[in-house]
Amino acid sequence: MDPLFLVLVLLVAAAVSYLTLWRIIPKLKASGMVGKDMHKSGMPEKPGMGGIAIVVGFVGAALAGLALHALFGFSLQLVGVLAALLTVCIVAIIGIFDDLFDMSQLTKALLPLAASVPLVVVAMAAGHNAIAIPFIGSIDFGLLYPLLLIPLAVAVCSNLTNMLAGWNGSEAGMGVVMFACLALVAFVHGQTEMALLSMAMLGALLGFLPHNWFPARVFIDDVGTLSIGAALAAAVIISDLKSAGAILTIPFVVDFFLKAMKKFPKTFSEAGEDGKLHAPKGQTRGLGDLILNITGGLTERNLALALMGIEAVFALVVLALYLK
């Protein structure tokens, strides 16, 4: 695998994402696509749907990778990459519809199952139904893998990354940690397709983050958060390193169960007189609240850094398992 190929993909993704967002922020605001920044004094309105730039950067960089493959012969399995791109694009469309029309939670949870069809078809054609699990070995799931596990992976990852959100820079920041880890592991193990998708999403997130970091100029919204999860699922599904993706989603799984225990309430934090965010009435309604309760409150920026730090812990676990 040529490192230059991956560096070019990263640079294209970052540039396309950054420039796209720079161009569309005023257009989003002018068109009324705005939302309230709930954790700021006066709750100022900021443009939403900025995650469109992440999708554009991701797809643009992946297409650049395909062009480099065609022109210079960089090794790449086209079918898996194209299936992954199609799945992420379908999930992005779902996110756009949700941002525009506010779909029900059940609809948003189930629609990504349909988005998994390209990956299901490729998996069934390949006939590789085994998953390598650290310390256990390879387990062959038969038809359960393409018909059940792949759709669940796309739907679950998309919705999990969508749920752990709401603080400036947290979603893209955690995504940067996640895809940097995946890209490194994929490179070391020669998983070119996974490395391409991971570097494309990493670059797109790096191009987006300067506009979204505290204090954010634009929100990521569902089109961005759903697409991050879909890209994670797609990248590991077309690779031999599926367990790495499962480990990286552990913080999101914890957040899900904490929210489920409280029947999925709204999870906006409260700004205290000390300038820090606090969980309302000390409740633990998600991972963000848990961190705030343990620390006694954090600024929004530090809460985003704490979430990135937690994700980094699991990234280190992945690196320890796969780079030994």
Stockholm file with secondary structure:
# STOCKHOLM 1.0

chainA/1-324         MDPLFLVLVLLVAAAVSYLTLWRIIPKLKASGMVGKDMHKSGMPEKPGMGGIAIVVGFVGAALAGLALHALFGFSLQLVGVLAALLTVCIVAIIGIFDDLFDMSQLTKALLPLAASVPLVVVAMAAGHNAIAIPFIGSIDFGLLYPLLLIPLAVAVCSNLTNMLAGWNGSEAGMGVVMFACLALVAFVHGQTEMALLSMAMLGALLGFLPHNWFPARVFIDDVGTLSIGAALAAAVIISDLKSAGAILTIPFVVDFFLKAMKKFPKTFSEAGEDGKLHAPKGQTRGLGDLILNITGGLTERNLALALMGIEAVFALVVLALYLK
#=GR chainA/1-324 SS CCHHHHHHHHHHHHHHHHHHHHHHHHHHHHTTCEEECTTSTTCCEEECCTHHHHHHHHHHHHHHHHHHHHHHCCCCCHHHHHHHHHHHHHHHHHHHHHHHHCCCHHHHHHHHHHHTHHHHHHHHHHTCCEEEETTTEEEECTTHIIIIIHHHHHHHHHHHHHHSCCSTTHHHHHHHHHHHHHHHHHHHTTCHHHHHHHHHHHHHHHHHHHHHSSSCSSCCHHHHHHHHHHHHHHHHHTSSCHHHHHHHTHHHHHHHHHHHHTTSCCCCCEECTTSCEECGGGCCCSHHHHHHHHHTCBCHHHHHHHHHHHHHHHHHHHHHHHCC
#=GC SS_cons         CCHHHHHHHHHHHHHHHHHHHHHHHHHHHHTTCEEECTTSTTCCEEECCTHHHHHHHHHHHHHHHHHHHHHHCCCCCHHHHHHHHHHHHHHHHHHHHHHHHCCCHHHHHHHHHHHTHHHHHHHHHHTCCEEEETTTEEEECTTHIIIIIHHHHHHHHHHHHHHSCCSTTHHHHHHHHHHHHHHHHHHHTTCHHHHHHHHHHHHHHHHHHHHHSSSCSSCCHHHHHHHHHHHHHHHHHTSSCHHHHHHHTHHHHHHHHHHHHTTSCCCCCEECTTSCEECGGGCCCSHHHHHHHHHTCBCHHHHHHHHHHHHHHHHHHHHHHHCC
//
